[in-house]
């Protein structure tokens, strides 16, 4: 079956957002990455393209130094090429919207590890920038913490990936691209195992 039929017209897209704190209303978004999910001719899910953007903190945004220490993000690094929030959203949304259309889906659904956090920051940025036509459903999501707990008895992303026999490099963790890709990889692993067990 096509991916649109497998998920009731929704396209799963893994996303990770790295921030300057825990409050979506006041704290800065520093990185956003999405990893597209595709379906092969045999109905198996696989990782697709990854899109990453560094984000310029919005005016007046709070950035907790402890968050920078945790993520390892250096705001002054010459490797950062940050975009203002609206342009960052446009860069992330364009390929997602394209894949939604190409697969015959209606909306994208965020796949994340404890995705309520990412959904809240994404929706805050959409509201703050008055962004029109987000491809993402405003509140539905797939949670790889829940799926990892169900399939492997592990709710921590690193442990769930290891239990699923997926590679994990702790030195790359808390980078938006790496975490989004690992969420996508774990999501695909669980769904593909379910297909083997049930044929669906």
C-alpha positions in Angstrom: 0.0 0.0 0.0 1.2 3.6 -0.5 2.4 5.5 2.5 -0.7 7.8 2.3 -2.9 4.7 3.0 -0.6 3.3 5.6 -1.0 6.3 7.9 -4.5 7.5 7.0 -3.4 10.3 4.7 -0.6 11.5 6.9 3.1 11.6 6.1 5.5 10.8 9.0 8.4 13.2 9.1 11.1 13.1 11.9 12.0 16.4 13.4 14.3 17.6 16.1 14.6 21.1 17.5 17.5 22.3 19.7 16.7 25.2 21.9 17.9 27.7 24.4 15.6 26.4 27.1 12.3 24.6 27.9 9.8 27.4 27.5 8.5 27.6 23.9 7.1 31.1 24.4 10.3 32.7 25.7 13.3 30.5 24.7 15.2 30.6 21.4 15.1 27.9 18.7 18.8 27.3 17.7 18.6 24.4 15.3 15.8 22.6 13.4 16.2 19.4 11.3 13.8 17.1 9.6 14.5 13.6 8.2 12.0 12.6 5.5 10.5 9.1 5.6 9.9 7.1 2.5 8.3 3.8 1.6 9.9 1.3 -0.8 8.1 -1.0 -3.3 7.7 -3.7 -0.7 6.0 -1.4 1.8 9.0 -1.0 4.1 9.9 2.4 5.5 13.3 3.9 5.1 15.1 7.2 5.8 15.1 9.8 3.1 16.7 13.3 2.8 17.7 15.3 5.9 17.3 19.1 5.9 19.0 21.1 8.6 19.0 24.8 9.4 20.7 26.9 12.1 18.3 29.5 13.5 18.9 33.0 14.6 17.3 33.6 18.0 14.3 35.9 17.8 14.4 39.4 19.3 14.3 39.1 23.1 14.7 35.4 23.1 16.1 33.7 26.3 19.1 31.4 26.0 20.1 29.5 29.1 23.8 28.8 29.2 23.1 25.4 30.6 21.2 24.5 27.4 24.2 25.5 25.3 26.4 23.4 27.5 24.0 20.4 27.1 23.7 20.7 23.3 27.3 21.8 22.6 26.0 24.6 20.3 28.5 27.5 19.9 26.5 30.5 18.8 29.7 32.2 17.7 31.0 29.3 15.6 32.0 30.2 12.1 30.3 27.0 11.0 26.9 28.3 12.0 25.0 30.1 9.2 21.7 31.0 11.0 18.5 32.0 9.3 15.8 34.2 10.9 12.9 32.1 12.1 10.5 32.6 9.2 13.2 31.8 6.6 14.3 28.8 8.6 10.7 27.5 8.7 10.4 28.1 4.9 13.6 26.1 4.3 12.3 23.2 6.4 8.7 23.2 5.2 9.4 23.4 1.4 10.7 19.8 1.0 8.1 18.5 3.4 5.3 20.1 1.5 6.7 18.7 -1.7 6.8 15.2 -0.4 3.3 15.5 1.1 2.0 16.4 -2.4 4.1 13.7 -4.2 2.9 10.9 -1.9 -0.8 11.9 -2.0 -0.9 12.7 1.7 -2.9 15.4 3.3 -0.6 16.6 6.1 2.8 15.8 7.6 2.9 14.4 11.2 5.9 15.1 13.3 7.9 12.1 14.5 9.9 12.9 17.5 11.3 11.7 20.8 8.9 13.1 23.4 7.5 15.2 20.6 5.3 17.5 22.7 8.4 19.5 23.2 9.2 19.9 19.5 5.5 20.5 18.6 5.3 23.3 21.2 8.4 25.1 19.9 7.4 24.6 16.2 3.9 26.0 16.9 5.3 28.9 18.8 7.6 29.8 15.9 4.8 29.5 13.4 2.6 31.8 15.5 5.5 34.3 16.2 6.3 34.6 12.5 2.7 34.5 11.3 3.7 31.7 9.0 0.9 30.5 6.7 0.3 26.9 5.5 2.5 24.8 7.7 2.5 21.3 6.3 2.5 19.8 9.8 -0.6 18.8 11.8 -0.8 21.2 14.7 -1.0 18.7 17.5 -0.8 15.0 16.2 2.6 13.3 16.4 4.3 9.9 16.6 6.4 9.4 19.7 9.5 7.3 19.4 9.8 7.1 23.2 6.5 5.4 23.4 7.2 3.2 20.4 10.7 2.3 21.7 9.2 1.4 25.0 6.6 -0.8 23.3 9.0 -2.6 20.9 12.2 -2.8 22.9 11.4 -1.9 26.5 13.5 1.3 26.2 12.3 4.9 26.3 15.6 6.7 26.1 16.5 7.3 22.4 20.1 6.0 22.7 19.0 2.9 24.5 16.1 2.2 22.2 18.3 2.6 19.1 20.9 0.2 20.7 18.2 -2.3 21.6 17.0 -2.1 17.9 20.6 -2.9 16.8 21.0 0.6 15.3 24.3 2.5 15.5 24.5 5.2 18.2 27.3 7.7 18.6 27.0 9.7 21.8 29.4 12.4 20.6 26.9 13.3 17.9 23.8 13.4 20.1 21.9 16.7 20.7 22.7 17.8 17.2 19.3 18.4 15.4 20.3 16.4 12.3 21.6 13.4 14.1 18.7 13.2 16.5 16.1 13.6 13.7 17.8 10.9 11.7 17.9 8.5 14.7 14.2 9.2 15.4 13.5 8.4 11.8 15.6 5.3 11.9 14.0 4.0 15.1 10.5 4.8 13.8 11.2 2.9 10.5 12.6 0.0 12.5 9.5 -0.3 14.7 7.0 0.0 11.8 8.9 -2.5 9.6 9.1 -5.0 12.5 5.3 -4.6 13.0 4.8 -5.3 9.3 6.8 -8.5 9.6 4.7 -9.6 12.6 1.3 -8.6 11.2 1.6 -8.1 7.5 0.3 -4.5 7.9 
